[in-house]
């Protein structure tokens, strides 16, 4: 029998193994890069949702406090709570209990969870801090939620519409 030779040379097993190892390293690097990109995306989305929720709570709270009609509608005011009568005559309390900001109008409900800071300051017409309910002209609020990037902090001054 004659041996047929075409002059073609095939790949050796070692060459195949080297190619597979190189491809494996490339796939590992690309998958690691994509994994970090997805983690970053989901972290940023969660942060934005918390920040939006914090802003919504702050707007809700400031809206209600702006509608207080007179200093006589204030029942109590401490650095972590305020109890007042709204324009419809309903009694409302905002308070920090643990790390939750609560709103109570006959039934307590959680407005914000993972609250890092909630402090209320009370000022008279001259801008001096006051504890006398009848002398309160405006409020200061510092509200922050626990976020790694620190973007969930809000400060504002509220001037009620005293009639």
NORWOHU-V131260 format. One record per backbone hydrogen bond with DSSP energy under -1.0 kcal/mol. CO is the residue of the C=O (numbers start at 1). NH is the residue of the N-H. E is the energy in kcal/mol with one decimal. If there is no record, write none. Layout:
co = <CO CO>
nh = <NH NH>
e = <E E>
//
This chain:
co = <12 13 14 15 16 17 18 19 20 21 22 23 24 25 26 27 28 29 30 31 32 33 34 35 36 37 38 39 40 41 42 43 44 45 46 47 48 49 50 51 52 53 54 55 56 57 58 59 60 61 62 65 66 69 70 71 73 76 79 80 81 82 83 83 84 86 90 92 93 94 95 97 99 100 101 101 102 103 104 109 112 114 117 119 121 122 123 123 124 128 132 133 138 139 140 141 142 143 144 144 145 152 154 156 158 160>
nh = <16 17 18 19 20 21 22 23 24 25 26 27 28 29 30 31 32 33 34 35 36 37 38 39 40 41 42 43 44 45 46 47 48 49 50 51 52 53 54 55 56 57 58 59 60 61 62 63 64 65 66 68 161 163 73 74 85 83 120 96 78 94 75 76 92 89 86 84 104 82 102 100 115 97 111 112 95 109 93 103 101 146 144 142 140 130 137 138 127 124 135 136 123 158 121 156 119 154 116 117 147 145 143 141 139 162>
e = <-1.7 -2.2 -2.4 -2.2 -2.3 -2.5 -2.5 -2.5 -2.3 -2.2 -2.2 -2.7 -2.3 -2.3 -2.4 -2.6 -2.1 -2.2 -2.5 -2.5 -2.2 -1.9 -2.4 -2.5 -2.5 -2.2 -2.6 -2.4 -2.6 -2.2 -2.2 -2.4 -2.4 -2.1 -2.3 -2.5 -2.5 -2.3 -2.5 -2.3 -2.3 -2.3 -2.3 -2.3 -2.3 -2.7 -2.6 -2.2 -1.9 -2.4 -2.1 -1.2 -2.7 -3.0 -2.0 -1.6 -2.2 -2.9 -2.5 -1.8 -2.9 -2.4 -3.0 -1.8 -3.2 -2.0 -2.8 -2.8 -3.0 -2.3 -3.3 -1.6 -3.2 -2.8 -3.2 -1.4 -2.0 -1.9 -2.2 -2.5 -2.4 -2.9 -2.7 -2.3 -2.8 -2.4 -3.7 -1.6 -1.9 -2.5 -1.4 -1.0 -2.5 -2.8 -2.8 -2.0 -2.3 -3.4 -2.4 -2.0 -1.1 -1.3 -3.0 -2.7 -2.5 -1.6>
//
